[in-house]
Amino acid sequence: MRGATLAKWALCAVATGLTATACGGGGGSSAGVVSASWGDPQNPLEPANTNEVQGGKVLEMLFRGLKRYNPKTGAAENVIADRIETTDSRHFTVTLKDGWTFSNGEKVTARSFVDAWNYGALLTHEQKNAPFFQYIDGFAKVHPNSGSPTAKTLSGLVVKDDKTFTVTLNQKFSSWPDTLGYSAFMPLPRAFYKDHSGWLRKPVGNGPYRVDSYEKGSVLRMRKWGKYPGSDPARNSGIDLRVYTDNNTAYTDLQAGNLDLVDDVPASQLKSVKSDLGSRYINQPAGIIQTLTFPMYDKAWGAPGKEKVRRGLSMAIDRAQITREIFQRTRTPATDWTSPVLGADGGYKAGLCGEACVFNPGRARQLIKQGGGLPGGHMTVTYNADTGSHKDWIDALCNSINTSLGSDNACTGAPVGTFGDFRNKIAAKRMSGPFRAGWQMDYPLIQNFLQPLYYTNGSANDGKFSNHGFDTLVDKANAQTDTGQAVATFQDAEKVLAAQMPSIPLWYQNGSGGYSERISNVSLNPFSVPVYNEIKVN
């Protein structure tokens, strides 16, 4: 997502912290309503246009799709889909369950999905998640690489009746049904098209919550939808998502009783969080990886031979020390580009990064010299400064690189004021050196950690890496009907990343959070997002 991402891609971009007074009316919450820290999303809250964590939190409460990822195991389970059938991993028939409606009373039908997917795929709608529809027949016509669309709808989508539609892919993709829990594939009501601007101000979905009000930059109020037809209704009266631009402020508000839930404990608080919160502190593995991504479009970093510099920098980083001292073991040094949460069946395999992810200052100096040295003799690591979590580890990372290279100023941090500005610079390809990145999985498959981020023109390929061998292996893996063979081929693609190092895997991230005595039954899902609908107000 995401990822994001999750992978959506701006993961771990949790922006936090206005004062409690600025967060929707001060401390405390309405009866039965949970107050939680939040960051304003980068994009409007459209399913096909939300590819970062903050917006993804809202869509998880507002929508239900064909499938949902189990909040404990991450397994893709049918929700609105009664069944998704295929005989060849290319032609699928989707049959819906009865009884589903949107909160405005409109029925959820096959057309609710097909129209939403067509809208998301069409180039002129400029939806960030359009590449998620690329495997459906006709995508090249509605979303060409250059020029204008020659079609407005995907030829691979056909509505048969209110409960049935068919999907034809442009290649075999055996695990395609398991991608359908991602927010890009959510259904949309007619109101989305009839009054788009009005819908954006107050989105209408079919999930356990409805939007009550949205004051951008301050608070989004979600309230329980009493007629929700699903089996996982809200167990509270609602959620107030309060915008914070400093997660230290959010944590202070939690301690003071002005906030019920934070899902990003600041690094500076990790040493004391257990004594502060006791059993109300959550620390669990999540499908998240942090990386340093290189601007491969900049010849200083992306020219042939510079892979030696990139690999050398990876070997100059003492991951074990940083995760131990800065993150208090809430991170684990990464040895590949996925996450242990996937397990072996999902595609995780320790050590695929090889020696490039092993701390070795001597070898680091040697490789960087062979690659022509750091561009200009110095590098900056860009990050968003609107959360206290990033500066500490960026400084530690640069200190590690400087020590390894025997220089006081080989590496320095380069803060950008807000997450939005940071993402805008990345999107405009205005990075002149490596930048912090993170990926929160959209769905628990190795494909989601590789294709969006490193495939040519991938939806979250912020560094603009392009490698024909990598692309070919990804295509081959997607086409295989045997899951084991597909996973092995994706892992071969990871070996290309190990050789080229378009990004440096840093560490796998745990989900962390804390909550007040006012609430209970709090947990994080494998994406590190609170399972809001399960929270109880005591």
RORO-383877 format. One record per atom (N, C-alpha, C): residue in three letters; x, y, z. Coordinates in steps of 0.1 Angstrom, whole numbers, plus 5000, padded with zeros to 4 digits. Layout:
# RORO-383877
ALAXYZ...
***
This chain:
# RORO-383877
MET500749945000MET500050005000MET500850075000ARG500950005016ARG500950015010ARG502550115012GLY503250175009GLY503750075003GLY503550224996ALA504450334998ALA503950314998ALA504450304995THR505050154992THR504250124989THR504550154989LEU502550075013LEU502249975011LEU502250075007ALA502849954984ALA502849944983ALA502749964986LYS501850134981LYS501450164979LYS502550234982TRP503050364978TRP504350364983TRP504850474991ALA504450484999ALA505150585007ALA505050535021LEU505350415022LEU505150365035LEU506050425046CYS505550405058CYS506150455070CYS506250605069ALA505350655061ALA505350805060ALA504350855070VAL504250795082VAL503250835092VAL503550975096ALA502851065092ALA502951205096ALA502051225108THR502551295119THR501751305130THR501951445136GLY501151495145GLY501151585155GLY500751725156LEU499551775155LEU499151905160LEU498851895175THR498752015181THR498352005195THR496951945197ALA496651905208ALA495351845211ALA494251935208THR494452065211THR493352165209THR493052175194ALA494152165186ALA493952185171ALA493352055165CYS493351945172CYS492851815167CYS491451795170GLY490551875164GLY489151845164GLY488551865178GLY488951975184GLY488152015196GLY488851975210GLY490051945210GLY490751925223GLY490651785228GLY491051765240GLY491151635246GLY489851565248GLY489951435249GLY488651355251GLY487951325238SER487051235239SER486251195227SER484751185231SER483951175221SER482551155223SER482351015229ALA481150995235ALA480950865241ALA481050755230GLY481850655233GLY481950535224GLY482850565212VAL483450685211VAL484250715199VAL485750715203VAL486550655195VAL487950635197VAL488750755190SER489650815197SER490450925191SER491850865188ALA492250885175ALA493550825171ALA494350915163SER495650905164SER496550995156SER496550955141TRP496751055133TRP496651045119TRP497551145112GLY497751125099GLY498451225091GLY497551245078ASP497451375074ASP496651405062ASP497151325050PRO496351255043PRO496851175032PRO497351265020GLN498251215012GLN498751285001GLN497651314990ASN496851214988ASN495851224977ASN494451214982PRO493451254973PRO492051234977PRO491751094981LEU490751074989LEU490450934994LEU489650854984GLU490150844972GLU489550754962GLU490350624962PRO489650514961PRO490350384962PRO491450364952ALA491250414939ALA492350394929ALA493350514930ASN493250604939ASN494150714940ASN494850724953THR494650624962THR495250624975THR496350514975ASN497550554976ASN498650454976ASN499650474987GLU499150544998GLU500050555010GLU499250525023VAL499950515034VAL499450465046VAL498250535051GLN498350665052GLN497350745059GLN496050735052GLY495950745039GLY494750725032GLY494250585033GLY495150485033GLY494850345034GLY494050315046LYS494450385057LYS493750355070LYS492250385069VAL491950495062VAL490550535060VAL489750435051LEU490450395040LEU489750305031LEU489450175037GLU490350125046GLU490050005053GLU488850015062MET488450125067MET487250145075MET486050175066LEU486250235055LEU485150285046LEU484650185036PHE485550085032PHE485149995021PHE485349855025ARG484649765018ARG484849625017ARG484849585003GLY485749494999GLY485849454985GLY485549304983LEU485949254972LEU485749114969LEU486449024980LYS487649064984LYS488348994994LYS488849095005ARG489249045016ARG489849125027ARG490949035033TYR492049105037TYR493149035043TYR492949015058ASN492948895062ASN492648855076ASN493548945085PRO492949015095PRO493649105103PRO494749035112LYS494648905114LYS495648835122LYS496648765113THR496148695102THR497048615094THR497548675081GLY496748775076GLY497048835063GLY496448755052ALA495848645054ALA495348555043ALA494248635036ALA494148615023ALA493148675015ALA491848595016GLU490748655021GLU489548575024GLU488448645017ASN487448565011ASN486348625004ASN485448715014VAL485048825009VAL484048905016VAL482848925007ILE482849014997ILE481749024988ILE481748914977ALA482948864974ALA483048754965ALA482448624971ASP481548564964ASP481048434968ASP482048324963ARG482548354951ARG483548264945ARG484248334933ILE485548304931ILE486248354919ILE486848224913GLU486348194901GLU486748074895GLU487548084882THR488447994879THR489247994867THR489647854864THR489847824851THR490447694847THR491747714841ASP492247834838ASP493447854831ASP494347964837SER493948024848SER494648134855SER494748264846ARG493848264836ARG493748384828ARG492348444827HIS491348354826HIS489948384825HIS489248354838PHE488748464845PHE488148444858PHE486648484857THR485848414865THR484448444867THR484248474881VAL483748604884VAL483548644898VAL482048654901THR481648584911THR480248574916THR480148644929LEU479148734931LEU479048814943LEU478048754952LYS478148784965LYS477148744975LYS476048844975ASP474848794980ASP473748884981ASP473848974993GLY473049084994GLY472849155006GLY473749275008TRP474649304999TRP475649415002TRP475149544996THR475149645003THR474849784999THR475849885003PHE475850004997PHE476650115002PHE475850185013SER476450265020SER475850335032SER474750435027ASN474650465014ASN473550555009ASN472350465004GLY472450335006GLY471350245003GLY471450184989GLU472350224981GLU472550164968GLU473150024969LYS472649934961LYS473149794960LYS474549784955VAL475349704960VAL476649664955VAL476449554944THR476749584932THR476549494921THR477849474913ALA477749384904ALA478949364895ALA479449494889ARG478449574885ARG478749704878ARG479549794888SER479249784901SER479949864911SER481449844910PHE481849714908PHE483249684906PHE483749724893VAL483049684882VAL483549704869VAL483749844865ASP482749934869ASP482850074866ASP483950134874ALA484150094887ALA485250144895ALA486550114889TRP486749994884TRP488049944879TRP488350024866ASN487250034858ASN487450114845ASN487850254848TYR487250314858TYR487550454862TYR489050464866GLY489450364875GLY490750364880GLY491850344869ALA491550274859ALA492550234849ALA492750344838LEU491650424836LEU491750524825LEU492750634827LEU493650654818LEU494750744819LEU494350884823THR493250934817THR492851074819THR492351104833HIS492050994840HIS491551014854HIS492751034864GLU493951004859GLU495151024867GLU495150964881GLN494750834881GLN494750764894GLN496050694897LYS496550714909LYS497850664913LYS497950514912ASN496850444914ASN496850304914ASN496450234901ALA496450314890ALA496050264877ALA496950134874PRO498250134877PRO499050014873PRO498549884879PHE497649884889PHE497149764895PHE496249694885PHE495749764875PHE494849704865PHE495549664853GLN496849674853GLN497649654840GLN497549504835TYR497149414843TYR497049274838TYR495749244832ILE494749334832ILE493449314826ILE493549354811ASP492949264803ASP492949294788ASP492449434785GLY493149504776GLY492749634772GLY493349744779PHE494249714789PHE494849824797PHE495749914788ALA496449854779ALA497249944770ALA496550044762LYS495250014760LYS494450114752LYS493850224761VAL493550184773VAL492950284782VAL494050364790HIS495250304790HIS496350364798HIS497650344790PRO497750404778PRO498950384770PRO500250454777ASN501350404773ASN502650454779ASN502850594773SER502350624762SER502450764756SER501250784747GLY500850914746GLY499750954738GLY498450934746SER497350954738SER496050954745SER495350814744PRO494450784753PRO493750654753PRO492950634740THR492950514736THR492050484724THR490850404728ALA490650384741ALA489450324746ALA489250374760LYS487950374765LYS487650424778LYS487350314788THR487250194784THR486950084793THR487849964789LEU488049884799LEU488949764798LEU488149654791SER488649604780SER487949504772SER487849374780GLY488749354790GLY488749234798GLY487749224809LEU486949334810LEU485849334821LEU484449324814VAL483649224818VAL482349214812VAL481349184823VAL480349264824VAL479249244834VAL478249144828LYS477949034835LYS477048934830LYS475648954836ASP475648984849ASP474349024855ASP474749094868ASP473749124876ASP474049204889ASP475049134898LYS475049004897LYS475948924907LYS477148864900THR477348884887THR478448814880THR479148904870PHE480448894870PHE481248964859PHE482448874857THR482948884845THR484148804841THR485348904839VAL486548844841VAL487748914839VAL488648834830THR489148894820THR490148834811THR491548904813LEU492548834817LEU493848894819LEU494648884806ASN495648964804ASN496448954792ASN497648854793GLN497748794805GLN498648684807GLN498248604819LYS498748484820LYS498348404832LYS498948464844PHE498148474855PHE498548534867PHE497748454878SER498448344883SER497748244891SER497348304905SER498048404910SER497748464923SER496948594922TRP496448624910TRP495748744908TRP494548754918PRO493748654921PRO492648674930PRO493048724944ASP494248684948ASP494748724961ASP495148874962THR495248944951THR495549084951THR494249164953LEU493049104953LEU491849174952LEU491349234965GLY492049214976GLY491749274988GLY492349414989TYR493149454980TYR493849584980TYR492749694976SER492949814982SER491949924981SER491749964967ALA492649954957ALA492349994944ALA491249914938PHE490949794943PHE489849714937PHE488549724944MET488349824952MET487049844959MET485949894950PRO484749864953PRO483549904945PRO483250054947LEU482550114938LEU482150254940LEU480650274937PRO479950364944PRO478550384941PRO478350484930ARG477150494925ARG476950594914ARG477150734918ALA477050764931ALA477250904936ALA478650944933PHE479650854932PHE481050894929PHE481150954916TYR480350914906TYR480450964892TYR479551084890LYS478351084897LYS477351184895LYS477751324901ASP478351314913ASP478851434920ASP480251404926HIS481251404917HIS482551364921HIS483151454932SER483051584930SER483551674940SER482851664953GLY481551644953GLY480851624965GLY481251494972TRP481451384964TRP481851254970TRP483251274977LEU484151344970LEU485451364976LEU485451434989ARG484451534991ARG484351605003ARG483851515014LYS482951415010LYS482351325020LYS482151195014PRO483251115013PRO483150985006PRO482050885012VAL481550815002VAL480450715006VAL481050575002GLY481050485012GLY481550345009GLY480550245014ASN481050115016ASN480250005020ASN480849935032GLY481749995039GLY482449935050GLY481749955063PRO482349915074PRO481649925087PRO481550075093TYR482250165086TYR482150305090TYR481650395079ARG481050505082ARG480750615072ARG481450735076VAL481750825067VAL482350955070VAL481251045076ASP481551105087ASP480651205093ASP481051345089SER482351375090SER482851505086SER484351495084TYR484851585076TYR486351585073TYR486751735073GLU487551765082GLU488251895083GLU489651875079LYS490051895067LYS491351865062LYS492451945070GLY493451875075GLY494451935083GLY494151925098SER492951875101SER492551875115SER492051745119VAL490851705114VAL490251575119VAL489351515109LEU489351385108LEU488351315100LEU487551225110ARG486251255110ARG485351175119ARG484651065112MET484950945116MET484250825111MET483250775121ARG482050735117ARG481050685126ARG480550555122LYS480250465131LYS479750335129LYS478450345120TRP478550255109TRP477350245100TRP476450125106GLY475350165111GLY474450065118GLY473949955109LYS473849985096LYS473249885087LYS474249805079TYR475549815084TYR476549745077TYR476249595076PRO476349535064PRO475849395062PRO476949295065GLY478149335067GLY479249235069GLY479349165082SER480249075083SER480348995096SER481349055105ASP481849175102ASP482849235111ASP482449385114PRO481349405120PRO480849535123PRO481749605133ALA481649745133ALA482449815143ALA481949785157ARG482849775166ARG482549745180ARG482649865189ASN482749985182ASN482750115189ASN481850205181SER481650325186SER480650415179SER481350495168GLY482650495168GLY483250575157GLY484750595160ILE485450655150ILE486850685151ILE487050825147ASP487750905156ASP488151035152ASP489651035149LEU489951055136LEU491351055132LEU491851195132ARG492751225142ARG493251355144ARG494651375138VAL494751485130VAL496051505123VAL497051555133TYR498251495133TYR499451535140TYR500551555130THR501351655132THR502551675124THR503851645132ASP503651595144ASP504851555152ASP504351435161ASN504951325159ASN504451205166ASN504851215181ASN505751295184ASN506051315199ASN504951385206THR504351475199THR503151545204THR502051445206ALA501851365196ALA500751265197ALA501051175209TYR502251125211TYR502551045222TYR502351115236THR502651245236THR502451315249THR500951325251ASP500151355241ASP498751355243ASP498151225247LEU498751115243LEU498250985247LEU498550975262GLN499751005267GLN500050995281GLN499151085289ALA498751205284ALA497951295291ALA496451265291GLY496151165284GLY494651125283GLY493851205273ASN494551275264ASN493951355254ASN493751275241LEU494251155240LEU494251075228LEU494250935232ASP493450855224ASP493250715228ASP494250615222LEU494750655210LEU495550555202LEU496650625193VAL497850575194VAL498850615185VAL499450485178ASP499750495165ASP500250375159ASP501650395153ASP502350495158ASP503750515155ASP504450575167VAL504950485175VAL505650535187VAL506950595183PRO507250725186PRO508550785182PRO509750715187ALA510750715179ALA512050645182ALA512550695196SER512350825198SER512950885210SER512150835223GLN511050775221GLN510250725233GLN510350575235LEU511050505226LEU511050355227LEU511750305239LYS512750385244LYS513450335256LYS512550335269SER511450415269SER510650425280SER509250375278VAL508850335266VAL507450315263VAL506950195271LYS507750095274LYS507249985281LYS506850015296SER507750105302SER507350145315SER506250255315ASP506150325304ASP505050425303ASP503650355301LEU503650255293LEU502350205289LEU502050055294GLY503149985297GLY502949845301GLY502349765291SER501249695294SER500649605284SER499949675273ARG499849805274ARG499149885264ARG500049925253TYR501249875253TYR502249905242TYR502249785233ILE502149805220ILE502049695210ILE503349705202ASN503949585200ASN505149575192ASN505149435185GLN504849435172GLN504649315165GLN505149325151PRO505649205145PRO506149215131PRO505049265121ALA505449335111ALA504549385101ALA505149365087GLY504349375077GLY504849365063GLY505349495058ILE506449535064ILE507049665062ILE508549655060ILE509149725050ILE510549725049ILE510949875047GLN512049915053GLN512650045051GLN513850035042THR513950125033THR515150125023THR515650265021LEU516850275015LEU517350395009LEU517150374994THR516450464987THR516250444973THR517150544965PHE517750504954PHE518550594946PHE517850644934PRO518150774930PRO517550834918PRO518250784906MET517750674901MET518450604889MET518450694877TYR517550794877TYR517450884865TYR518650984865ASP519350994876ASP520451084878ASP521751004874LYS522451054863LYS523650974859LYS524650964869ALA524751054879ALA525751054889ALA525550924898TRP524250874898TRP523950764907TRP523650634898GLY523050664886GLY522450554878GLY523350504867ALA524450564864ALA525250534852ALA525850394854PRO526250324843PRO526850194844PRO528150204853GLY528350104862GLY529450104871GLY529150164885LYS528050244885LYS527750304898LYS527050204908GLU526750084903GLU526149984912GLU527249944922LYS528449964919LYS529549934929LYS529450034940VAL529150164937VAL529050264948VAL527850234956ARG526750194950ARG525550164957ARG525650044966ARG526349944961ARG526549824969ARG527549854981GLY528549934978GLY529449974988GLY528850054999LEU527950144996LEU527250215006LEU526350125015SER525750025009SER525049925017SER525849855027MET527149825023MET528049755032MET528649845042ALA528449975041ALA528950075050ALA528050105062ILE526850045062ILE525850065072ILE525749955082ASP525949995094ASP525849895105ASP524449885110ARG523649795103ARG522249785106ARG521949735120ALA522749635124ALA522549575137ALA522649685148GLN523649765147GLN523849875158GLN522649975158ILE522250015146ILE521250115145ILE519850055150THR519549935146THR518249875150THR518249855165ARG519449825171ARG519549805185ARG519549935193GLU520250035189GLU520450155197GLU519350255194ILE518950275182ILE517950375178ILE516550315180PHE516350195175PHE514950145174PHE514650045185GLN515650025195GLN515349935206GLN514749805202ARG515249745191ARG514949615186ARG513449605181THR512949725177THR511649715170THR511849715155ARG513049695151ARG513449675137ARG514349555136THR514449485125THR515349375123THR516149405110PRO517549395111PRO518249415099PRO517749335087ALA517649405075ALA517049335064ALA518149265056THR517849145050THR518749075042THR518149035028ASP516949105026ASP516349095012ASP515449215011TRP514549205000TRP513749324997TRP512249295001THR511949195009THR510549165012THR510349185027SER509649085033SER509449085048SER509248945053PRO509748915065PRO509648785071PRO508148755073VAL507248855074VAL505848825076VAL505248745065LEU505848745053LEU505348665042LEU505548515044GLY506548475052GLY506948335054GLY507448275041ALA507948155042ALA508548085030ALA507448075019ASP506248045022ASP505248025012ASP504948155004GLY505048265012GLY504748395005GLY505848454998GLY507048395000GLY508248434992GLY509448494999TYR509348505013TYR510448555020TYR511548445021LYS512848495018LYS513948405020LYS515148485025ALA515548455037ALA516648535043ALA517948525035GLY518648635034GLY519948635028GLY520048655013LEU518948685006LEU518948704992LEU519748824988CYS519948914997CYS520849034993CYS522248994993GLY522648884999GLY524048844999GLY524948935007GLU526248945002GLU527249015010GLU526949165010ALA526149215001ALA525949355000ALA525149405012CYS524449325019CYS523749365031CYS524549325044VAL525749285043VAL526549255054VAL527549365057PHE527549415069PHE528449525073PHE529849495071ASN530549565062ASN531949535059ASN532649665054PRO533149755064PRO533649885060PRO534749875050GLY535649775051GLY536849765042GLY536349745028ARG535449645026ARG534949615013ARG534049735008ALA533449805017ALA532649915013ALA533550025006ARG534650055013ARG535550155007ARG536150114994GLN536449984993GLN536949934980GLN535949944969LEU534749904971LEU533749904960LEU533450054956ILE533350144966ILE533050284963ILE534150344955LYS535350314958LYS536550364950LYS536450304936GLN536150174934GLN536050114921GLN534950174913GLY533950224919GLY532850284912GLY532950424909GLY534150484912GLY534350624909GLY534150714921GLY533850664933GLY533650744945GLY532250804945LEU531950864957LEU530650924958LEU530551044949PRO529451064942PRO529251174933PRO529551314940GLY530551384935GLY530951504942GLY531651484955GLY531951364959GLY532651334971GLY531751344984HIS530451364982HIS529551374993HIS528151334989MET527351284998MET525951254996MET525051305007THR523851335003THR522751365012THR521651265012VAL521051245023VAL519951145024VAL518651235027THR517751235018THR516651325019THR515551245027TYR514851325036TYR513751265043TYR512751365047ASN511551335051ASN510551425055ASN510751455070ALA510651575074ALA511051615088ALA509851635097ASP508651605092ASP507451635100ASP507051515109THR507951425111THR507851325122THR509151315128GLY509151305142GLY510451295149GLY511151165147SER510551065140SER511150935139SER512350925130HIS512351005119HIS513250985109HIS514651055111LYS514751165117LYS515951235119LYS516951155127ASP516551085138ASP517451005146ASP518150895138TRP517350825130TRP517950715123TRP518750755111ILE518350865105ILE519050915093ILE520450965098ASP520451035110ASP521751075115ASP522650955119ALA522050855125ALA522850735128ALA523350665116LEU522450655105LEU522950595093LEU524050675087CYS523950805086CYS525050885081CYS526350875089ASN526150865102ASN527350845111ASN528050715108SER527250615105SER527850485102SER528550485089ILE527950555079ILE528650565066ILE529950645067ASN529850755075ASN531050845076ASN532150765083THR531850695094THR532850615101THR533450515092SER532650445085SER533050335076SER534050395065LEU533750515060LEU534450565049LEU535650655054GLY535750675067GLY536750755072GLY536650905069SER535450955069SER535251095065SER534151155074ASP534351285078ASP533351345086ASP532151395079ASN532251415066ASN531051465058ASN530751395046ALA531051265045ALA530651185033ALA529151185032CYS528451185043CYS526951165043CYS526351265053THR525351335049THR524551415058THR523051405055GLY522151425065GLY520751425062GLY520251555056ALA519251545048ALA518651665041ALA517151665043PRO516651725054PRO515251725057PRO514451805048VAL513251755045VAL512251835038VAL511051855047GLY510451975047GLY509552015058GLY508351915060THR507651875050THR506451795052THR506551675043PHE505751575047PHE505651455039PHE505151485025GLY504151575024GLY503551605011GLY504651665002ASP505451765007ASP506551824999ASP507551724995PHE507851635004PHE508851525002PHE508351434990ARG507051394991ARG506551304980ARG506451384967ASN506151514968ASN506051584955ASN507451594948LYS508451614956LYS509851614951LYS510251484944ILE509851374951ILE510051244945ILE509351224932ALA508051264932ALA507251244920ALA507751324908ALA508351444911ALA508851534901ALA510351494897LYS510851384902LYS512151334899LYS513251444902ARG513151504914ARG514051614918ARG514951574929MET515251444930MET516151394940MET517551384934SER518551434941SER519851434936SER520751334944GLY520151264953GLY520851164960GLY519851064966PRO520350974974PRO519450874980PRO518450934989PHE517250874990PHE516250924999PHE515550815006ARG515050845018ARG514350735026ARG513150695020ALA512850565021ALA511750505015ALA511250385024GLY510050355022GLY509550245030GLY508450185022TRP508150055024TRP507049985017TRP506249905027GLN504949935027GLN504049865035GLN503249775025MET503249645026MET502649565016MET501149595014ASP500749595001ASP499349604998ASP498649475000TYR499349364997TYR498849224999TYR500049135001PRO499849035009PRO501048955014PRO501548855003LEU502148904993LEU502748824982LEU504148894979ILE505148814976ILE506448864972ILE506348954960GLN505348924951GLN505149004939GLN504949154943ASN504249174954ASN503949314958ASN505149394963PHE506149324968PHE507349384972PHE508249424961LEU508049354950LEU509049374939LEU508449444927GLN507349404922GLN506849464909GLN506549614910PRO505749664920PRO505449804920PRO506649894922LEU507649844929LEU508849924932LEU509949924922TYR510149814915TYR511349794907TYR511049764892TYR509849724889TYR509549694875TYR509549824867THR509949824855THR509949944847THR508650014847ASN508650134851ASN507350224852ASN506350164862GLY506850094872GLY506050044882GLY505350154890SER504150124896SER503350234902SER504150304914ALA505050234920ALA505750294931ALA507250294929ASN507650294916ASN509050284913ASN509650434913ASP509850484925ASP510250614927ASP511650644922GLY512450544922GLY513850574917GLY513950554903LYS512950504896LYS512950494881LYS513950384877PHE514150284885PHE514950174881PHE514350094869SER515150054859SER514649974848SER515749874844ASN515349754844ASN516249644841ASN515449534833HIS515849504821HIS515149414813HIS515149274819GLY516249234825GLY516349094831GLY515349084843PHE515349184851PHE514349184862PHE512949184857ASP512549264848ASP511249264842ASP510849134837THR511749064830THR511448934823THR511148834834LEU511948834845LEU511748734855LEU510448754862VAL510048884865VAL508748914871VAL507648864862ASP507748894849ASP506648844840ASP506548694840LYS507648624840LYS507748484840LYS507048424853ALA507448494864ALA506848444877ALA505348464878ASN504848574873ASN503448604873ASN502648504865ALA503248454854ALA502648364845ALA502548214850GLN503348184860GLN503448044864GLN502248014873THR501647894871THR500447854878THR500847774891ASP502047734892ASP502547664904ASP503147774913THR502547784925THR502947884935THR504447874938GLY504947754941GLY506347734944GLY507247784933GLN506947744921GLN507747794910GLN507747944908ALA506548004910ALA506448144909ALA507348214920VAL507248164932VAL508048224943VAL509548214939ALA509948094935ALA511448084931ALA511848174921THR510948204911THR511348294900THR511348444905PHE510448474914PHE510548604920PHE511848624928GLN512248514934GLN513448524942GLN514748544933ASP514648484921ASP515648504911ASP515748654907ALA514548714906ALA514448864903ALA515148944915GLU514948894927GLU515648964938GLU517148964937LYS517648854931LYS519148844929LYS519648954919VAL518748994910VAL519049114901VAL519149234909LEU518249254919LEU518349374927LEU519649364936ALA520049254940ALA521249244948ALA522449284940ALA522449254927ALA523549294919ALA523549434915GLN522349494913GLN522249634909GLN522049734920MET521449694931MET521249774943MET520549904939PRO519349904933PRO518650034931PRO518150094944SER518050014954SER517750054967SER518449974977ILE518750024989ILE519449954999ILE518449905009PRO518249775011PRO517449725022PRO518049765035LEU517249825044LEU517849865057LEU517349775068TRP516049775071TRP515449685081TRP514049655079TYR513549545085TYR512149515085TYR511649585097GLN510449635096GLN509849715106GLN508749645114ASN508749655127ASN507649605134ASN506549715134GLY505349675136GLY504249775139GLY504349805153SER504249935157SER504249975171SER503150065174GLY502650065185GLY501550155189GLY501350145204GLY500450235209GLY500150245223GLY498750295224TYR498050265235TYR496650305236TYR496350335251SER495250415253SER494950455266SER494150355274GLU493950375287GLU493150285295GLU491650295291ARG491250385284ARG489850405280ARG489350305270ILE490350245262ILE489950145252ILE490650015254SER490149905247SER490649775249SER490449695235ASN490949575235ASN490849485223ASN491549555211VAL492749615214VAL493549685204VAL494549595198SER494649595185SER495749515178SER496049585165LEU497149545159LEU497549595146LEU497449475136ASN497049495124ASN497049395114ASN498449375108PRO498649275099PRO500049255094PRO500549365086PHE499749465083PHE500149585076PHE500549695085SER500449675098SER500749765109SER499649875111VAL498549845106VAL497349945107VAL496449895118PRO496049975127PRO495149935138PRO493849865132VAL493349765138VAL492149705135VAL491049785142TYR490649895135TYR489849995142TYR488449935146ASN487949855137ASN486549805140ASN486449715152GLU487549655156GLU487549565167GLU487749635181ILE488149765181ILE488449835193ILE487149855201LYS487249835214LYS486149855223LYS486449975232VAL485450055235VAL485550165245VAL485050115258ASN485950115268ASN485650065281ASN484550145289
***
